[in-house]
Amino acid sequence: MNTVDTDTYTIDIMDAIKSNNYNIYFEDSLGELKQFIANGRYSRFFVLTDENTAKYCLPLLRERLGNPDNFDIIEINAGEESKDIDFCIGVWKMLIDFGADRQSLLINLGGGVISDLGGFAASTFKRGIDFVHVPTTLLSQVDASVGGKTGIDIDSIKNIIGTFTQPKAVFIEDEFLKTLPARQILSGTAEMLKHGLICDADYWNELKASDLSNTTAGLIYKSVAIKNKVVLEDPHEKNIRKSLNFGHTIGHAVETYSLINDKDSLSHGEAIAIGMICEAYLSYKKTGLSAEELQEITQVLTNLYPGYNLKAANNDTLLEYMLKDKKNQNGKINCTLLSAIGQFTIDNICTDEELLEGLSYYTNL
Amino acid sequence: MNTVDTDTYTIDIMDAIKSNNYNIYFEDSLGELKQFIANGRYSRFFVLTDENTAKYCLPLLRERLGNPDNFDIIEINAGEESKDIDFCIGVWKMLIDFGADRQSLLINLGGGVISDLGGFAASTFKRGIDFVHVPTTLLSQVDASVGGKTGIDIDSIKNIIGTFTQPKAVFIEDEFLKTLPARQILSGTAEMLKHGLICDADYWNELKASDLSNTTAGLIYKSVAIKNKVVLEDPHEKNIRKSLNFGHTIGHAVETYSLINDKDSLSHGEAIAIGMICEAYLSYKKTGLSAEELQEITQVLTNLYPGYNLKAANNDTLLEYMLKDKKNQNGKINCTLLSAIGQFTIDNICTDEELLEGLSYYTNL
């Protein structure tokens, strides 16, 4: 159960990846979306965007779809704050005001906030309307748009409310990445590196050797294929899907802390990179990761991501955030760790002392 | 597709009714709940109650379960207002504050508001925790607790947000009905009469001949069996489940109107009775219900339920509420009607004029 066979991907021809009753399209993906719409029997179309994707991505989408005039646009502010339940209520109210019925389609055009929030809003509106994702950030292309998780935040607790609901299709268009700042590209890279660390040492080595500021469609395809394989085997996160949580127990706590306290808060990938370093250390202490591999992981991640002053954060606050993590049971903090690069191990209970030691490893670098 | 075979129920021994992967218990149902809890692997237990069920039902529940000390109670105000999203957020926040994890069980002890709200809150908390229903009103026993619909209101639009999620079990205990005022019993009776009208003329006749202020366990069992049979055939309301919407297109609009405008607003059953009278008239005009049967339905319902001054309501407002109904498509109002007592017909588009004529039939009685 600790490995996922990933050596059979064909990436010369990027065929649609088949997920849980839906396809993830890569080649001519906006053409595929146009076809999907033409084939569907939808009464109404709504596009959920944020201010950025409305400006940088919506024109391309419109153009490729032949400038349809029957699309209503729902625009929210950019940023994680928009995943709060209050914004979700805003989306529901707009769907009500626009007269959306059960045969409506919601097109989520944006990053992870848009797909998580839009997926949740759609999966619960009138007990569920169809939705598709058009992820426009690297992070959402390799992570949020695959796997059927939807989620919103309450009181900055990430994804505390959500559903497992599959989109009807996902359309990955690398054209959108050209509009992204380097920092956002790197945010997605962290999840790609995680895919290598948990499942595929060869892919990790390939990423290490690549210019990650200039991700290729082939690397994206491989990451999506890895994630898809994991979630297909375990859609409701009973066992191997927990592998994807590597770096996220500590990473989410750091992200929440930064979101609340920093003016220019950490990106998801920056926070997860910190979480992966800390949890790699825990893997070294608890689950057999070698000192050399810990060193290698630390070096790759610290080279890619800027340092963060974690000393300023209150340890009790960070532990409190970790305690609220969905993965816990009976009040015990539960981590996914590595036994080697490319091999994960799930359900490792970590004590407060161990978690603080993991944080110290990062702050003392 | 227009009839449901309902003549095979055994009501001498009220065996558990098997629904969509869960059981609905009748005999010694609180004993069954005790067993369910003993067999489960739950980490924590939460009981959702309102101020009434906390007072009148929780003591019996506690006693029959052997006065457990590991139950946390979440109490909300009684009444439909508590189904608003704001109260749902309150329930989520209490689950967070109590430290509920994914292995928690939510026990919904109350009427339809509790089961709809509790079911929704549980189905979305941490992407879904288990829940069971212990319905304490006749209405929730024969209607809300069966069928896997959860729902909350926004801006008084009923069940506009929700999921299709099955409880892990339902425990129907008629002991709870003894604490109910007559008006609440009659609220549930309306749904029972509807079950007869749409599917089973014999059951309708049996109800007509019964003292409905004193419902028997056998009648409840029969109603649950009818509803269960319908929802098992069509869990996501693609076709025959729509039969259950008879009386609800107009009834829900009247209920919403009354909720907003009346100090002592109509009960659900009172509103649905009005809806059934109006929609029986539409059935007479459009789908072949005979004049005699219209007369019979009108008489039974007006005898049971107090008159309501619908003239005071603004027709445009009522039509607007109907337009927001989940069952509509493409902005057209869609009704389930009768072709005879015991036979339904779905997807009947009704014009504004027809709907107003239906309302007039009631106001001119």
Interface residues (C-beta under 8 A of the other chain):
Chain A: S43 I85 I89 W92 K93 I96 G99 D101 R102 Q103 F120 S123 T124 F125 K126 R127 G128 K149 T150 G151 I154 D155 I157 N159 I160 I161 G162 T163 F164 L323 K324 K326 N328 Q329 N330 G331
Chain B: S43 I85 I89 W92 K93 I96 G99 D101 R102 Q103 F120 S123 T124 F125 K126 R127 G128 K149 T150 G151 I154 D155 I157 N159 I160 I161 G162 T163 F164 L323 K324 K326 K327 N328 Q329 N330 G331
